[in-house]
Amino acid sequence: MPKFAANLTFLFRELPFLDRFEAAAEAGFAAVEVLFPYDDAAGEITRRLRANGLEMVLINAPPPNWAGGARGFAAVPGGGERFRHDFRRAMRFAEALGAQHLHIMAGKAQGLVARRTFVENLAWAAAQAPRMSLTIEPINPTDMPGYFLDDFDMAAEILDEVGAPNLGLQFDMYHAQMITGDGIAAWEAHGHRARHIQVGGVPGRHEPLAGEVDYPAFFARLDTEGYAGWVSGEYNPAGRTGEGLGWIAAPVA
């Protein structure tokens, strides 16, 4: 089976944020990710990671206000100065936490100017943080209307255009299924670019068990293909988180 991580923004929400690290470790996870960890001191989060033997896999950039703030602005024309200022802050946070990947969010925009803005900001970020793994992630327009990066082919074209060795694809199978209707076909076309994988059930974005995606078969495929990265559960638990973790050891059908 692949290496599984817990997204602590989504999972264990029945607990205060800082208590979720211990809960994840007790549930058997060896790594976690947090979308926007900026409301807590990096030192305190690091202590929770170390105390529970956890790795931090990924955080998002830039650091918006989670309660109603913009979900990034790397593709928003005219926002270059803000992007660079907040990217530097996110980079320092990621370094302090030992995060393996820093996800750069495009934000809401459209058109050729937005695309050019996104490419320019990604190229700048990749040069600014040459030793850090950066990712971009297509997000489906049902969950996030107006988000610029909502297509896997466009993501591949942008990655090729930027051409930075430290920039890769963040592949969320939930979003892939929602965007294309065939997440496995999307993986076949673009999985070779993936540095990090996230999963959630379709429909509903609950546990990756029953639904449109055969996750046990997908996990077996990752083993066969030699995928060495983390697979993070990023979904809304149907009940208490611990009651729905059977997907981690679900048998192949």
C-alpha positions, -999 to 999 in steps of 0.1 A, spaced: 0 0 0 11 36 -5 22 59 23 -9 76 37 -10 111 53 -38 129 70 -50 164 60 -56 180 94 -76 208 79 -103 182 69 -97 153 93 -101 151 131 -121 184 131 -139 171 162 -107 182 180 -90 215 184 -64 220 157 -32 214 177 -47 182 192 -52 167 158 -15 158 154 -17 134 183 -49 119 170 -34 114 136 -4 96 150 -26 74 172 -47 65 141 -15 52 125 -5 81 102 32 90 99 26 123 80 2 151 78 -6 181 57 -23 214 66 -38 238 41 -33 270 59 -14 266 92 -6 303 96 -29 310 125 -6 291 149 31 296 156 54 275 135 74 266 166 43 251 183 33 232 152 68 219 149 67 207 185 35 188 178 51 172 148 81 161 167 62 149 198 41 126 176 68 115 152 51 131 122 63 146 90 47 176 74 40 168 38 24 199 24 11 234 31 -6 259 8 7 293 -4 0 321 -1 -14 325 35 -49 340 31 -75 344 58 -91 310 58 -124 324 69 -135 340 37 -101 350 23 -90 346 -13 -78 311 -22 -45 323 -36 -38 349 -63 -8 337 -83 -28 340 -115 -46 373 -106 -34 401 -128 -20 430 -109 -13 410 -77 24 402 -83 37 423 -55 13 408 -30 20 373 -43 58 377 -39 55 392 -4 32 364 8 51 337 -10 82 346 10 63 343 42 48 310 32 83 297 22 97 306 56 68 288 72 73 257 51 110 257 59 103 260 96 78 231 95 100 209 72 72 207 47 81 186 17 58 205 -7 45 240 -10 13 243 -30 9 275 -49 -27 284 -54 -37 302 -86 -68 321 -73 -98 332 -92 -90 346 -127 -95 339 -164 -80 347 -197 -46 350 -214 -34 377 -191 -41 355 -160 -22 327 -176 8 349 -183 6 362 -147 5 326 -134 35 315 -154 55 345 -145 48 341 -107 55 304 -108 88 310 -126 97 336 -100 87 314 -71 107 284 -85 138 306 -88 132 321 -53 130 286 -37 152 263 -58 156 237 -31 119 235 -23 93 213 -41 65 235 -54 32 222 -67 1 234 -86 -32 216 -84 -63 217 -108 -94 223 -87 -129 215 -100 -152 245 -108 -181 230 -89 -164 233 -56 -145 265 -64 -162 284 -92 -139 308 -111 -106 292 -100 -81 297 -127 -64 263 -128 -94 239 -134 -79 217 -162 -52 191 -161 -41 196 -197 -36 233 -190 -16 224 -158 7 202 -179 12 230 -205 20 255 -177 45 231 -161 62 226 -194 63 264 -201 78 272 -167 102 243 -170 114 244 -135 128 212 -120 113 220 -85 78 226 -98 54 197 -103 18 185 -102 -4 180 -71 -28 153 -82 -61 152 -63 -82 123 -75 -114 138 -62 -109 169 -83 -97 148 -113 -129 128 -112 -150 159 -108 -133 177 -136 -130 149 -162 -155 123 -152 -127 97 -154 -100 103 -128 -81 72 -137 -77 84 -173 -65 117 -160 -39 98 -139 -28 78 -170 -23 111 -189 -7 131 -161 3 109 -132 39 109 -142 41 145 -132 26 140 -97 47 148 -67 19 145 -42 -16 128 -43 -48 136 -24 -79 115 -23 -116 119 -14 -147 100 -24 -169 110 -54 -196 121 -50 -198 139 -17 -161 142 -9 -163 118 20 -141 88 27 -124 73 -4 -143 40 -2 -175 35 -23 -182 58 -52 -171 65 -87 -134 59 -81 -121 24 -73 -96 35 -47 -83 1 -37 -74 -6 -74 -59 29 -77 -37 23 -46 -26 -10 -60 -17 7 -92 4 32 -74 24 3 -59 28 -13 -92 40 19 -108 64 26 -80 49 58 -68 71 68 -38 53 99 -25 25 104 0 -12 99 -5 -32 123 17 -68 119 28 -84 152 20 -121 147 26 -150 155 48 -155 126 72 -191 113 72 -189 109 110 -160 110 135 -127 107 116 -115 75 134 -147 56 124 -140 61 87 -104 51 83 -110 17 68 -100 30 34 -64 29 45 -64 -9 45 -93 -16 21 -86 -48 1 -83 -48 -36 -115 -59 -52 
